[in-house]
Amino acid sequence: MTSLTLLSPAKLNLFLHITGRRPDGYHNLQTLFQLLNYGDTLSFITNDEARITLTPDLPGVNFEQNLIIKAVRALAPFAPATAGVDIRLEKRLPMGGGIGGGSSNAATALVALNHLWGCNLSKAQLQEIGLTLGADVPVFINAQTAWAEGVGEQLEAIEMQPKWFLVAQPDCHVSTAEIFSHKDLTRDTSAIKVAAFLERGGQNDCEALVRKLYSEVDKALIWLQKFDRNAKMTGTGACVFASFDTTEEAQKVQALAPENLQVFVAQGINKSPLYKLLPSS
């Protein structure tokens, strides 16, 4: 096996509660990661010349700072010395959108190369590596919609009812570091149980601050909440989303989107196809 093509799916945070700040500067949180059947596509072709390439270049992203390359470098010590790979990325997910594009790419690279390079690391070992790359990477390696706590690495798979989501990207880039370090961020929300969320829902503790700092996000939510009063922002933004019972309902709203919003419709899925697409699965 020398080549593989895999979906690198998006995620939504159906809610995001920040329950405290840790001594290491990270935050304790609770969230529900909802995976989507929409994302980037990554293609891998291995070589035995220790050559690592990634095409096309992403504007404004240094090669070595790309999370895909960081994932490759992190896995390389477990691979043969001559192991290399040529990677092609078909990018659909916006960068800085809060829907996990970079983290999902990193997770997909780890899973794919663990297989192609014959590293034979367990899913738990890959998640440990993934956590060093970013707090959202483990959920994509786990490949299941999940309730998450800690910094997002304590995962409990959860089965959600089928929903269709309209995701809208305002014309702005929200800095996760800026939001999590901001003095006005809510950091003391009380912890809840899964049952409480399923009964009453939850909010995104970053949303009010982001709406205050980024008018584009505020305007997008004002528009989207006309169709779903529970529409909210995902992660630290900038993407916002609404849920619908059918794809037809979501597509009707999609057709009404303002020109300044990039929108897509996707179905929520409980399991990513990631491992199903591996030949040994």
Stockholm file with secondary structure:
# STOCKHOLM 1.0

chainA/1-281         MTSLTLLSPAKLNLFLHITGRRPDGYHNLQTLFQLLNYGDTLSFITNDEARITLTPDLPGVNFEQNLIIKAVRALAPFAPATAGVDIRLEKRLPMGGGIGGGSSNAATALVALNHLWGCNLSKAQLQEIGLTLGADVPVFINAQTAWAEGVGEQLEAIEMQPKWFLVAQPDCHVSTAEIFSHKDLTRDTSAIKVAAFLERGGQNDCEALVRKLYSEVDKALIWLQKFDRNAKMTGTGACVFASFDTTEEAQKVQALAPENLQVFVAQGINKSPLYKLLPSS
#=GR chainA/1-281 SS CCEEEEEEEEEEEEEEEEEEECTTSCEEEEEEEEEEEEEEEEEEEEESSCCEEEESCCTTCCGGGSHHHHHHHHHGGGSCTTCEEEEEEECCSCTTSSSCHHHHHHHHHHHHHHHHTTCCCCHHHHHHHHHHHCTTHHHHHHTBCEEEETTTTEEEECCCCCCEEEEEECSSCCCHHHHHHCTTSCCCCCCCCHHHHHHHCCCBTTHHHHHHHCHHHHHHHHHHTTTCTTCEECTTSSCEEEEESSHHHHHHHHTTCCTTCEEEEEEEESBCSTTTTSTTC
#=GC SS_cons         CCEEEEEEEEEEEEEEEEEEECTTSCEEEEEEEEEEEEEEEEEEEEESSCCEEEESCCTTCCGGGSHHHHHHHHHGGGSCTTCEEEEEEECCSCTTSSSCHHHHHHHHHHHHHHHHTTCCCCHHHHHHHHHHHCTTHHHHHHTBCEEEETTTTEEEECCCCCCEEEEEECSSCCCHHHHHHCTTSCCCCCCCCHHHHHHHCCCBTTHHHHHHHCHHHHHHHHHHTTTCTTCEECTTSSCEEEEESSHHHHHHHHTTCCTTCEEEEEEEESBCSTTTTSTTC
//
